[in-house]
Amino acid sequence: MSQEKLTLVILNYNSKFWLKKCLESLKSYYLDKTKTKVKTIVVDNHSTDDSLKMVKTDFPWVEVVELEKNLGFSAGNNVVLKQVNTSYVMLLNSDIEFNFHTNLDLLINSLENNPEVAIVTPKVNLSNGSLDWACHRGEPTPWASFTYFAGLSNLFPQSKQFGGYHLNYEDLDKPHFISACTGAAMMVRVKYMNEVGFLDERFFMYGEDLDWCKRFRDAGYRIGYLPQVEIIHHKYKSGIQTESPLTKLQSKQYFYNTMLLYYDKHYKDKYPKVLRWLLRLFLFIKKGGM
């Protein structure tokens, strides 16, 4: 095994501005302070901006993996995940920013002290200070999804019956177990990853983190939420300089198509066929009838 304990994998696609901010804050608030041996890898999904030139010029300590085409989130990350030889690996979006509260050593300690935990997430905050609820997810069962999209979870935030989608009823300031977290900032125990398998590459973007967490839970492992560690997610900023109406539309399509993919993989055979038909109708409406 290499001398490093942790590998950081940052997937990039046309995110020069945010990637620079990510790497600068990573170095200032964590790498320059920790005694942990850390390897940092930027995987570039065939960007057309100057991202790679910037990384190579300004951050020579970063290892760069250049892909010949945009493979998406799962396949792009898997290129590195399949070769990781450290004890832990952490996926990070390029629009993540570190601060005084982002001590990744606490996440490592949590994994080392809790052998039943396969994945641990920090408290992920949006740039306005509010919680990015994607870091604190329940299992999106048909019922949990219905109560969320019907607005019942907002009406009854402390209800376990209606709050299953985001586990709203939990104390967000205390560590506890959750069902899933966001791939924007998740630390994974490599030993268990090699047992469970890598990200499902059928998920091009969105949903791959939910699917991965479910597979870990199905294998008997747990997902931890550690709010003592905080990180900022400048959400939806990847590719900001080249974002177009077409890109936004494609992202919307991916988001809703992923719901059906996730349902088919984990729930199709457990519920009547009419439920899948209703789900397809709902997604058709949400996508704008396209």
N, C-alpha and C positions, 0 to 999 in steps of 0.2 A: 504494500500500500504506500502511496506517496506520502510525503511529510505533511502535506496540507490536510486539514481536518474537514474543511468546508469548501465546496465549489459553488460560486454564484454564477447563474446563467441568466443573462439579460438578452432577451429577444428583441431585435430592432427591425423596424421597417419605416424608412423615411422619417426618422424622429431625431434629426440632428440636434435641434435645440434642447429637447427634453432629455435625450441621452447624455448630452454634455452636463446638464444639471444633475442628472442621476449619478454619474460617475464622480463629479466634483464633490457632491454631498456624501457619497459612499466613502470616499477617501478621507474627507475632513472629519466626519462624525463617527466613523467606525474603523476603517483600516489603519488610520494613524494612531488609534487608541488601543486597539485590541492586541493581545499577545497570541491570539489564535492564528494559525497558518491558513491563509485563505487564497484560493485561486479564483480569479475573475475572468469570465469568458463572455464576450459579446458575440451572439449569433446573428448574422445579418441576412434577412430574408430578401436578398437581391434588391436592396434600396437603390433608388435613382438619384438621391441627393448626395451630399458630401459626408454622410455619416461616417463611413469607414476611414476616409482621409482624416477626418477630425480625430477619431479614436487613435489612429496610428501616430498622429502628430502630437496630440496633447496628452495621451494616456498610454505610454509605451509599456506600462506594467500590465495592460489588459491583453489577454489572448483573443484573437479574432478568428472566427469561423465564417467564411464567406460562402453562401449558398448560391447556386447558379440560377435558381428561380425561387419565387415566393411559395414556400411549402406550407404556410399557415402556422398556427400556434403549436399544435401537437407535433407534427412532423419536424418542424424547425427545432423545437426543444429536444426532441428525441435524438437528433443527430449527436448531441452532447451527452444526454442522459445515458445512452447506451455505452458510453466510454468513461463515465465517471468512476474514479477510483478513490474517492474520499469517503469518509463516514457519513457525511451529510451533504445534501445539495439543496440549493434554494433557487426557485424560479422567481425572477423579478421582471416586471414590465419596464420598458424604457422610460415611462412617464412616472416612475416612482422616485420620491425624494426622501433622503435620510435627514434626521434632525437629532437634537440632543437626547431624544427618547428612543433612538433606534440602536439599541445595543443587542446585536444578534447573538452575542455570547449567552444571553439569558434564554434564547430559544434553544441553543445547543444544550445548555444545562438542563432544560426541561425535558428534552429527549433523552439525555443520558440518565436522568433520574426516574424516568417513567417508561420502562421497556415495552409497555403495552401501546404506547403512542407511536404512530407511524409518521404523522404529519402534524406540524404545529404552525399556527399563523400568528402574526402580531395583530394588534389592533390597527386596522387600516383606516385612516381618515382621509376625507376629501380635502381639497385645498381650502374650502370654506370652514373647515373644522368639524364638520358633521361626519358621522360614521359612514364608511362605504359598506353598506349592508351585505355586499357580496362576500365579505370576509367572515360573515357570521350566518351561515345558512343551515336550514333544516333540510331534510330529504324532500325534494319536490314531488311528493306523491300527488295523484290526481286531486285528492281532497285539499292538501296544503296549497297546491297551485290555484285551485278554485277560490279558496278563502282569500288568497292574496290578490288575485286579479279582480275579485268581486269587491275588494275594499274592506272586507270584514276584519282583516288583521290590523288595519288602521283604526277601525271603530272600537276594537277590543284588544288593545296592544298587550295587555297582561294575561290574555286568555291562551291557555295551552291548546284549546280546541281550535281556535282560529289563528293562532300565531305560529303555526308550525313551519311556515315558509322561511322566515328569518329568525325564528326563536326569539321573538320580541320580548318575551316574558323573562328572559335570563338577565342576571345582573352583569352589565357590560364592563364593569370595573373590576370584576373578579375572574380568575382563571376557571375555566370549565370545559367540558367536552361539547363539541358541536358535531353536526353531520357532514359539513363541507365548508370549504373556504375558497378564496379566490386564487387563481393561478398567477395573479399579479404580484403576490408576495406569500409564498408558501415554502416552508422548509421540510424536507423529506428525509427519512432515514433510508440510506441507500441499500442496506441489507434487505429491508422489507420491500423496497421498490424492485429489486432484482427478483424477488419471490412473486410479487403481484403482477409485475409487468409494467410497461411504459405507457405513455399517453396513447389513447385510442386515436389513430390518425384519420378515422372517419369524421372526427370533429375538426373541421378546418379552423374555425375560431368560435368561441363560446361553447360552454357545456363540457369541455374536456376536463376541467377541474372538478366539476360535480361528479362526472363519471368516474374519475380517478379516485376521488374520496370514497365513493360508494364501493368500489372494488376493494379498497383497503379495509373498509368496514366489514364487507362480506367475508374477508379473509380473517376477521377476528381482531383487527387492530382499531385504534381509536384516533380521533382528530382533536387536537387541543387548541384552545384559544387562550392566548396569553396577553392580556391588555397592558401589562407592565412595559411591553415593547410596543412602540408606536411608529408608524411610518405614514408618509403622505402619498396619496395616489392622485395625480393630476389626470383624472379619468377622461377617456375619449380624446386624448391629445395626440396619440400616435399618428404620424403622418399629417400633422396639422398644416404644414406648409404646402402640401400637395392635395389636401382634402378637397374633393369635388362633390357635387350633388350625386353623381353616379357612385362614388365611393360610399357616401352615406347610405344610399339606397341598397347597395350590396351588403353593407354591414347589417342593415335592418333585416334583409332577407336571411342572412346567415343566422342572426339571433333567433328568429322565429322557426326557421327550418331545424335548428338544433333541438328545439323542444320536441318536435315529432321524432327526431332521431333518438333522443334520450328515452322517450316513451316506448318506442318500438324495441329498444334494446333491453329495457328493464321491466316494462309493465304490460306490453301488448298481450302476452299470454295469460295475464292474471285478471283481466277485466273483459267485459263483453265488447264485441266488435263495435257496437254503437258508440261507445265512449271514444274510440279512435276517430270515428266519423265526426263526432262533435268537436274533437280537438282540431281536426283538419279544418272544419268550418270556422272555428275561432281564430286559428292562425291565418286563414285566408282573409278574414275581416281585419285582423291586426296589421297584416302586410299591405293593406290598402286595396284589397281585391285584385292583387296581381298574381 
